[in-house]
């Protein structure tokens, strides 16, 4: 009987959270099909089996990240601080600029003029991996090293929260914005595929177009969290002694860093800021884990509950 009561309470909680999320989303950012898919997927996996229930509950950390990111649409960062457009561009040029055809240009401007089909394809493949690589890595850890899964997922969330804070403290325009609009600030600018459009065009698809049309805020180039994610994965890959897999992860990491600049989505400075954000997040989580006993205890309880 107590077990049945617990199941009923859990089911009511899932129902309440599902309805609450849909209602809050509707009033904050409007209804989107993505929201319904997320709720449907969560409920499907929760009720499908005990294994899938534990899996989706473990991945709640990533769901929280996605929801926070999505809700940033309701609170544009440019409403809280002025956007750095020309300043960041000039700083990038002063540090990483070089002479090409008689003019000083940024690395983004060089690759804009010197892009090739081969690099378009390779950079597109690397940039597509920023979602599946962390999630696949997390899935493997969940089934084989659950404690490390929680360490990884909580570090991932912490790094994102640090990055989101910087977005609001220092709103920054990406390189493609300067290439298309110059140094004038234009609120509500739509997301843009920039150099990644060449990947879409080559394969006659709209993969990146679909992704960037849903961008929460284009003035969030600094730091490049795309550059943070593979570094977090690589750190935990090395920590877990994954052998040759770590060489592949290192290649993906460097590939994403290159693609971020090549495609004009980020300056080199943004990539370095993303690397710094990941490094600080990893260090901070380890400090908190060892300094705050309740964090360690909570993780141990979660490991036990989902084993």
N, C-alpha and C positions, 0 to 999 in steps of 0.2 A: 504493500500500500504506500509506504513512504516513497518508494521508487517511482510509482505512478504519479504521485504528487509533484515530485521533482521534474519529471518529464513534462507534465502539464505546465508547470511554472516556466520551464525552459522554452517550451513552445510559445507560450504567451509573450515571453520576453523577445523571442525572435520576431514574432508577429508585430509587437509594439515597435521594435527598432526598425523593422522594414517599413511600416506605415509612417513612422515618425521621420525617417530619412526621406521618403518620397514627398511628404508634406513640406518639410523644411527646404528641400531642394526646389520645390515648386515656387515657394515664396521668395527664396533667395536669388535663384538664377533661372527659374523657369523649368518646365518639364522637358526632359530629353530622353530619347529612347535608351541611351546608355544607362541611365539610372534604373530603368525597369529591368534591363538585362542584368545589371549587377545584383539587384534584389532577387531576381529569378534564379540566377546562378547560385547565390548564397543559400537560398532556401532549398533548391534542388539538391545541392551537395550536403546540406545539413540533414536532410531527411532520407537521403539515398541509402546510406549505410553508416555503421559506426566508424569505419576508416575514413570515409569522405567527410563525416562530421568533424572528426578531429583535425583533418587536414584544413578545412575551411576555417575552423576556429583558430588554428595556428596562423593562418594567413590573414587574419583580421588586422594585423599590424599593417600590411600592405594596403588593405582596403581603407584603413584610416588615412594613410598617406594620400591615396587617390582622392578621397573625399575632401580633405583639406586643400589639396591642389585645385580641385574643381571649384571649390567655394571661393577661391581667390578672385574669381570673376566678379563676385559681388562686391569686392573691396579692392578696386584697382590701385596698385601701389603708387601710381602717379598722382593720386589725390592726396597723398600724405607727404610726399617730398618731390622736388623738381627732378626731372629726368636728365641724366647725364648723356648728352649726345655728342656734341663737339668736343667736350673736355676729354672724354674717354678715347675718342678717335685720335685726337692730337697726342694724348699720352701714349697710345699704342704706336703711333708713328714715330714719336721721339725715342722710344725704347727699341722697338723692333723694326722700324722702317729702314728701307735701303733704297739705293738708287737703281732705277730701271728705266731704260729709254730716256734718260735725262731728267727724270723726276723722282722725288722721294715718295715711295708708296708703302702701304702696309702689306703684310703677307696675304691678307684677304684680297686686296686689289691685284696682287700678283697672280694669284690662282684664278681670279675672275677672268683675267686676260689669257692665262696659260692653261686652262682646263683641258682635259682630254677625256675621251669616252671611257677609256680604261679606268682612269682615276674616278670618274663619275660613278661607275659601277662598283668599284671597290669601296669607295667612301660611303656609298649608299648602303651597301651590305653591312659595313661596320656600324653605321649609324642606326640601322634597323635593329641591331643586336642589343641596344641599351635596355630594351624591355625584356626580351626573352632570356638573356644571359643571367641577370640577377634573379629572375623568377625561377628559372630552371635550377640554378645553383641552390636557391632556397628550398626548392622541392626535394632535391637530393639530400640536403642536410636534414630536412624534416624527417625523412624515412630512415636515415642511417645515423645521424648525429644530432638528435633533437636539441640538446643543450646548446650546441654550436648554432643551430638554426635560430634559436631565440637571441643569442648574442648577435648574430648577423642581422636579423630583421630589426632588432631594436637599434642597432648602430645605423642601419639604413634609414630608419625613421628619424633618429637624432640628427644625422647629417642633413636630411631634408629640412627639418625644422630650423637648423642653423642657416641653411641657404635661403629659406623663405624670409627669415628675419633680415638678411642682407638685402633681399629684393625690396623690402619696404624702407630700409634705411638708405639704400643707394639704388634707386631705379636707374636702369641703364638700357640704352637702345643697342640692338645688335648691329653688326656691320651692314647687313642687307638693308636696314632701315636708312642708313646714311646714303647708301648707293641709290636708293629709290626716292627718298624724300629730302635728302640734304640734312641740314641741321635744325630745321623747324620742327617744333613739337606738335604732333597731331594726335589728339586723344582718340581712343577707341579704334586705333589702327588694327586691322585684322592681321592674323597670323599669316606668315608667308613661307613657302617652301624654299625660297632662295635657290642656292646651287643644287639642292636636292631635287628640284624640278627636272633637272636633266636626267636623273635616274628614272623618274616617272615617265618622261618623254621617250627615253630609250626603249623601255619595256612596254610602252603604251598602257600604263596603269596609273592609278591615282592614290597610291599608298601614302606618300608623304603629304599630298594635298589633303587627304582625309584626316591625317594626324594633326597637321598644323592649322586647319580650319577650326579645331577645337581648343586652340591654345588659350590658356587662362589669361595671359598677359604677355604681350610682346616685349614690354620694357623690363624684362627679367633675364637679361643676358649675363649679368654678373652676380654670383658666380655661375659657371657652367656646371650644373648638376649632372648633365650628361657625362661630363668628364669625371665627376665624383663616383658615380655608380660602379664602373668597372674596377676602379681602384679599391673600393670596399670589397668587391668580390675577390680581387687578387690577394688582398691582405688575408682574408679568411681562407683562401685557397692555400696560401703559404703556411698559415697557422695550422691548417689541417693536413699539411704534408701530402698534397695531392699529386706530387711528382710531375710527370710530363704534362698533365692538365694545366699546371701553372704557367708553362711556356705558352700554351694556347691562350690562357687568360691574359697574359702579359701582352701578347700580340693584339688581342681585341682591345685592350686598354689603350695602347699606343695608337691603334687604328682609329678609335673613336676620337681621341685627342686631335689627330690629323684631320679627320673628317669634319670636326666642328669648325676648324679654321678654313679648310678647303671649301666648304659649302657656304661660307660667309654667315654662319649662324652665331659664331663667337669669335672674339679677338683672342690672341694668344694670352692676353691678360685675363680674360674670362676663364680660359682653361686652367691657368695657374691658380686662379682664385678657387676654382672647383677642386683642384688637387689639394689646396690648402684646407678647404672646407672639409673634405673627406679625412684628411690627416688629423685635423682638430677634433672632428666627430669621433673618430676611432680612439684617439687618445682620451677624450673626455669620457666616453662610455666605459673604457677600462678603469679610469680613475673612479667613476661613480660606482662601478660594479664592486670594486674592492673597498671603497670608503663607506658605502651605504649597504648595510647588511640586509635591509628589507628588499632591496632590488634583487640580490642574490637569492633570498628566500622565495620571493615571488616567482622567479624564473624556475627554481627547483620545483615549486608546486605546479607550475604550468607543464613542466617536463613530465612530472608524474601523472598529471591528469590526462595528458594527450598521448601517453605511451601505451 
